[in-house]
């Protein structure tokens, strides 16, 4: 029996995109494998700007996680909305550097996938707003 290459679903790709954050070594190479120079990491709905391309996105992520002694991001719910759009409910658990306290933050992400590459990730503080945005985007792309 010959093995043919399998194509991962948008949900599987999105789950894989978060895996590097869940490792103790904070494997940013694994996190960045699905981005390219046209990818956009858009945090503007959360008030933190937008980053385009591998170098800019990686720089932001390096700075973000460097602020924490311990950092983990866990996708709690992943939903394929259609047309390359995935809605994700995320929980970030972290301990800030030089602190004994922990922070826990739930938010929504919208992923747009094109040919196995992240075209865009949009981060929302409001989960309902993220879901509505994902549904609109999927409809527009249909």
Backbone bond lengths (Angstrom), bond angles and torsions (degrees), N, CA, C in turn:
res aa  C-N    CA-C-N  psi(-1)  N-CA   C-N-CA  omega(-1)  CA-C   N-CA-C  phi
1 X - - - 1.454 - - 1.529 108.64 -
2 X 1.314 116.76 126.14 1.465 119.62 179.96 1.515 109.37 -85.77
3 X 1.320 113.36 144.80 1.457 118.67 178.41 1.513 108.83 -97.67
4 X 1.313 115.84 124.27 1.460 120.61 176.76 1.515 108.06 -99.00
5 X 1.329 116.16 146.84 1.461 117.94 178.63 1.527 110.39 -61.53
6 X 1.307 115.59 139.95 1.457 119.69 178.83 1.523 109.22 -101.45
7 X 1.297 114.85 146.93 1.450 120.73 176.66 1.513 107.96 -100.29
8 X 1.317 115.90 127.75 1.459 120.27 179.31 1.523 110.43 -73.98
9 X 1.318 115.66 145.14 1.469 120.29 175.62 1.522 109.26 -72.68
10 X 1.325 116.13 166.29 1.462 120.41 176.66 1.524 112.16 -58.73
11 X 1.328 116.93 -38.18 1.466 120.86 178.42 1.527 110.11 -66.19
12 X 1.330 117.25 -44.03 1.464 120.39 179.16 1.529 111.05 -64.02
13 X 1.325 116.73 -41.44 1.466 120.45 177.56 1.528 110.64 -62.70
14 X 1.323 116.52 -42.23 1.460 120.72 -179.43 1.525 110.75 -65.89
15 X 1.323 117.45 -43.09 1.465 120.83 177.35 1.531 109.55 -59.24
16 X 1.333 116.52 -44.23 1.467 120.97 179.53 1.529 111.10 -63.00
17 X 1.340 116.69 -35.35 1.465 120.93 -179.51 1.529 111.88 -61.79
18 X 1.321 117.22 -28.48 1.466 121.14 -179.94 1.526 113.47 -89.01
19 X 1.327 118.41 -15.26 1.464 121.38 -173.16 1.525 113.74 -57.66
20 X 1.316 118.25 -40.33 1.463 120.56 -178.24 1.512 113.25 -60.76
21 X 1.325 116.68 -29.31 1.462 120.32 177.93 1.525 111.50 -73.27
22 X 1.305 117.07 -24.08 1.451 120.93 -175.68 1.522 112.77 -84.28
23 X 1.301 116.95 -8.23 1.458 120.72 179.04 1.518 109.88 -87.12
24 X 1.313 115.38 147.99 1.470 119.67 179.14 1.521 111.95 -61.33
25 X 1.327 117.37 -29.43 1.465 120.26 -177.06 1.533 112.80 -84.40
26 X 1.336 117.12 1.86 1.470 121.11 179.67 1.526 110.00 48.42
27 X 1.284 115.96 66.85 1.459 123.18 -172.67 1.532 111.24 -75.26
28 X 1.335 116.06 84.62 1.458 119.67 -179.03 1.523 112.14 -67.91
29 X 1.325 118.69 -25.46 1.462 119.49 174.81 1.530 109.67 -61.25
30 X 1.335 116.40 -42.09 1.463 120.34 177.35 1.526 110.55 -66.85
31 X 1.316 117.47 -40.58 1.462 121.32 179.36 1.534 110.25 -62.14
32 X 1.323 116.60 -40.78 1.464 121.17 -173.03 1.528 114.11 -83.15
33 X 1.316 118.95 -6.64 1.474 120.95 -174.26 1.530 113.76 -60.65
34 X 1.331 117.72 -22.50 1.456 120.51 -176.36 1.530 114.03 -100.68
35 X 1.330 116.30 5.21 1.469 120.89 178.50 1.518 109.29 -102.79
36 X 1.342 116.05 155.96 1.464 120.64 170.46 1.521 108.86 -136.10
37 X 1.319 116.98 -174.06 1.468 119.90 -174.16 1.524 114.13 -70.24
38 X 1.331 117.71 -10.03 1.463 120.73 175.89 1.527 112.31 -100.21
39 X 1.332 117.44 -5.38 1.461 121.04 -179.11 1.525 110.86 -66.35
40 X 1.329 114.98 148.15 1.466 121.71 178.24 1.526 108.64 -125.49
41 X 1.322 115.77 131.32 1.456 123.55 174.34 1.525 104.97 -110.51
42 X 1.317 115.83 102.10 1.463 122.04 -169.91 1.523 110.70 -104.05
43 X 1.315 115.09 107.30 1.459 121.40 177.78 1.521 110.98 -106.30
44 X 1.328 117.25 12.16 1.457 119.78 -176.94 1.530 113.21 -61.65
45 X 1.359 120.91 -35.51 1.467 117.77 175.23 1.531 112.62 -62.36
46 X 1.333 116.80 -23.63 1.468 121.50 177.70 1.532 111.17 -94.95
47 X 1.341 116.99 4.19 1.458 121.29 176.14 1.516 115.49 81.06
48 X 1.355 117.49 21.67 1.462 118.96 -175.58 1.530 113.85 -123.52
49 X 1.305 118.90 18.74 1.452 120.89 174.10 1.512 114.37 84.84
50 X 1.327 114.27 -170.06 1.453 121.69 -176.37 1.527 108.89 -138.77
51 X 1.321 116.54 144.34 1.462 121.82 -176.58 1.516 109.10 -128.87
52 X 1.346 116.59 133.17 1.463 121.45 -178.39 1.519 109.84 -119.54
53 X 1.326 114.90 133.11 1.454 121.08 175.63 1.511 113.37 91.07
54 X 1.325 114.76 158.17 1.457 122.14 -174.87 1.530 112.09 -57.47
55 X 1.319 117.63 -48.03 1.467 120.42 -176.01 1.528 111.60 -63.09
56 X 1.317 117.55 -45.13 1.466 120.86 -178.45 1.529 111.19 -67.84
57 X 1.324 116.50 -42.47 1.467 120.09 -179.63 1.521 110.35 -65.86
58 X 1.324 116.11 -45.63 1.466 119.61 179.44 1.532 110.45 -62.59
59 X 1.320 117.74 -41.37 1.462 121.14 178.21 1.510 111.93 -59.36
60 X 1.333 116.92 -44.75 1.459 119.98 177.37 1.526 110.63 -61.04
61 X 1.342 116.89 -48.26 1.464 120.51 -177.56 1.524 111.83 -63.74
62 X 1.328 117.33 -38.83 1.468 120.29 176.83 1.524 110.69 -60.75
63 X 1.336 116.24 -46.10 1.468 120.02 178.83 1.524 111.47 -63.93
64 X 1.328 116.72 -40.90 1.461 121.47 -177.80 1.525 110.68 -61.87
65 X 1.322 117.33 -51.98 1.465 118.51 -175.30 1.527 112.66 -78.59
66 X 1.330 117.73 -18.53 1.474 120.22 177.34 1.524 111.52 -65.60
67 X 1.313 116.88 -20.87 1.457 121.10 -179.78 1.535 112.32 -75.28
68 X 1.334 116.31 -5.12 1.459 120.55 -174.57 1.522 112.20 -122.53
69 X 1.324 115.67 139.27 1.470 121.11 172.89 1.523 109.56 -73.76
70 X 1.311 115.74 -40.75 1.462 122.14 177.59 1.520 106.94 -126.65
71 X 1.330 115.80 138.75 1.455 119.11 -178.00 1.520 109.47 -150.64
72 X 1.313 114.67 131.88 1.460 120.16 176.95 1.520 108.17 -145.92
73 X 1.300 115.29 140.92 1.453 120.33 175.75 1.517 107.14 -124.65
74 X 1.321 115.08 130.47 1.454 119.88 -175.39 1.522 110.48 -126.48
75 X 1.326 116.64 120.80 1.467 117.89 173.22 1.524 108.95 -74.09
76 X 1.318 116.33 121.51 1.462 120.53 -179.15 1.518 111.97 -92.48
77 X 1.326 116.33 -28.48 1.457 120.83 -179.75 1.523 107.81 -150.88
78 X 1.314 116.42 129.47 1.456 122.48 177.28 1.522 107.65 -126.49
79 X 1.323 116.40 129.75 1.457 120.63 -176.36 1.515 109.88 -135.02
80 X 1.325 116.00 123.63 1.460 121.43 175.52 1.523 107.34 -77.57
81 X 1.323 116.32 111.37 1.458 121.70 -178.12 1.530 110.49 -83.79
82 X 1.323 116.23 -23.22 1.461 121.42 179.76 1.513 111.45 113.75
83 X 1.329 115.74 159.68 1.461 122.87 177.84 1.526 113.47 57.05
84 X 1.337 116.12 35.60 1.455 120.83 177.31 1.514 114.98 83.06
85 X 1.330 117.91 8.71 1.462 122.22 -177.37 1.528 109.60 -106.78
86 X 1.330 115.57 129.99 1.464 122.30 176.92 1.527 108.20 -124.02
87 X 1.312 115.02 132.35 1.463 122.78 175.82 1.529 107.76 -100.35
88 X 1.327 116.26 133.45 1.466 121.15 -178.10 1.521 110.71 -130.89
89 X 1.322 116.09 132.90 1.460 121.84 168.81 1.521 105.38 -99.24
90 X 1.317 115.53 124.18 1.454 122.68 -171.35 1.526 110.09 -119.70
91 X 1.319 115.21 145.19 1.456 120.85 171.57 1.523 108.15 -122.84
92 X 1.311 115.81 122.34 1.460 120.73 174.40 1.527 107.80 -100.56
93 X 1.326 114.81 128.44 1.461 122.06 175.81 1.516 106.75 -118.74
94 X 1.320 116.67 127.41 1.465 118.33 -176.00 1.524 111.30 -153.81
95 X 1.326 113.54 157.55 1.465 120.51 171.52 1.518 106.69 -120.74
96 X 1.340 116.89 113.29 1.461 119.59 -179.84 1.528 111.56 -57.89
97 X 1.326 115.06 148.72 1.463 120.67 177.45 1.528 109.46 -56.38
98 X 1.314 116.01 142.00 1.468 123.54 177.59 1.526 112.79 60.85
99 X 1.330 115.98 32.73 1.454 120.29 -179.69 1.521 109.50 -138.09
100 X 1.319 115.52 154.09 1.457 119.67 173.81 1.516 111.26 -101.19
101 X 1.332 116.22 -8.41 1.458 121.05 -179.43 1.523 112.04 -84.83
102 X 1.311 115.93 161.02 1.459 122.83 177.03 1.518 109.81 -118.27
103 X 1.327 115.28 152.68 1.452 121.11 173.76 1.523 107.95 -120.19
104 X 1.308 114.87 146.46 1.469 121.64 178.61 1.520 105.81 -135.98
105 X 1.328 115.70 127.47 1.456 120.47 -172.38 1.522 109.37 -137.23
106 X 1.331 116.80 120.86 1.462 122.61 174.76 1.518 108.85 -98.61
107 X 1.312 116.03 136.76 1.456 120.05 176.99 1.521 109.85 -157.18
108 X 1.322 116.41 174.48 1.460 121.37 -178.82 1.512 111.61 -113.82
109 X 1.317 116.16 140.96 1.461 122.79 174.45 1.515 108.88 -121.21
110 X 1.310 115.06 144.91 1.463 122.00 172.84 1.518 106.65 -117.36
111 X 1.319 116.51 120.90 1.457 122.58 177.03 1.517 109.23 -103.89
112 X 1.330 115.70 137.51 1.462 121.89 170.98 1.520 106.62 -117.32
113 X 1.326 115.62 118.84 1.460 122.41 -178.05 1.523 109.82 -106.40
114 X 1.320 115.61 136.35 1.462 121.66 174.63 1.523 108.21 -134.32
115 X 1.319 115.69 113.00 1.467 122.08 178.45 1.525 112.45 53.22
116 X 1.333 116.68 44.67 1.459 121.75 176.56 1.512 115.65 78.03
117 X 1.326 117.30 8.37 1.466 122.50 180.00 1.528 108.25 -120.09
118 X 1.331 115.01 142.38 1.465 119.21 175.57 1.529 108.03 -73.18
119 X 1.323 116.01 113.67 1.458 120.27 175.54 1.530 109.37 -80.83
120 X 1.344 114.74 -38.03 1.461 118.96 -176.25 1.525 109.72 -159.11
121 X 1.318 115.79 140.74 1.460 123.31 167.56 1.519 105.69 -122.95
122 X 1.320 115.82 129.67 1.459 120.76 178.57 1.527 107.20 -119.66
123 X 1.316 116.48 126.22 1.453 122.77 -175.62 1.526 110.01 -104.61
124 X 1.327 115.63 131.07 1.463 122.28 179.05 1.520 109.89 -125.14
125 X 1.316 117.52 136.40 1.462 120.89 173.10 1.524 110.57 -69.36
126 X 1.330 116.62 -33.28 1.459 122.91 -177.74 1.530 109.31 -94.59
127 X 1.314 117.04 115.90 1.465 122.24 -176.48 1.520 111.84 -64.11
128 X 1.337 118.07 -40.60 1.469 120.43 179.02 1.526 111.02 -64.61
129 X 1.313 116.46 -38.65 1.464 120.96 177.26 1.534 110.26 -63.82
130 X 1.320 116.69 -39.31 1.461 120.81 178.55 1.527 110.90 -63.95
131 X 1.305 116.44 -44.67 1.472 119.46 -179.60 1.527 111.08 -63.31
132 X 1.323 116.75 -44.09 1.465 120.37 178.85 1.532 110.39 -61.83
133 X 1.324 116.77 -41.00 1.465 120.89 178.50 1.526 110.59 -63.91
134 X 1.341 117.16 -41.45 1.462 121.05 178.69 1.522 110.72 -62.04
135 X 1.310 116.65 -42.89 1.471 120.58 179.92 1.523 111.21 -64.89
136 X 1.339 117.40 -42.54 1.473 120.47 177.05 1.514 111.21 -62.12
137 X 1.329 115.52 -45.56 1.460 120.66 -178.11 1.527 111.35 -62.91
138 X 1.318 117.38 -43.26 1.466 120.45 178.71 1.526 110.61 -62.19
139 X 1.325 115.75 -40.11 1.470 119.39 178.75 1.523 111.05 -65.18
140 X 1.339 116.79 -42.74 1.470 120.90 178.95 1.514 111.52 -62.80
141 X 1.343 117.10 -34.74 1.462 121.46 -177.76 1.522 112.37 -80.70
142 X 1.342 116.83 -12.91 1.457 121.87 -175.48 1.466 112.24 -70.22
